[in-house]
Amino acid sequence: MRGTERTPLSGGNSKQTRSDTLDDTFFIECKLRKDPAVWNLYEQVEELAKKENKIPVLVIKKKGRHGELFIVNDRYLKAFIENWEAKGEIHFS
C-alpha cells in the first residue's frame, strides 16, 4: 500500500492495531485470494467500460442496507476521485 507499511504480526496478534497496515487514517484489510468472485465481476465491468472509454467502477449495494461499496482498480483511482468530485453528489436507487 502506498504511504504506509504492513502491520507486524497483522490481525489479532498485533499489539498496535487489527488493521493490516499502520496507516493512521484508514483501516485497511488486505486479502489475497486465488479467484475472488468480486474480481471476476469487476473484470466484466472493466471490459465494458473500455469499449466506451469510461472509468470502470463496480458499485455493490446490499438489499435493505444503506450505502454502497465502490470497487475501483488502483490504476483508475485518481481519475475516479477527480471525476467524482467534479460531478458532485450522485444517487443510486
PyMOL commands that set and color helices and strands:
alter all, ss='L'
color gray80, all
select helices_A, chain A and resi 37-51+77-87
alter helices_A, ss='H'
color red, helices_A
select strands_A, chain A and resi 58-60+69-71
alter strands_A, ss='S'
color yellow, strands_A
deselect
rebuild
show_as cartoon
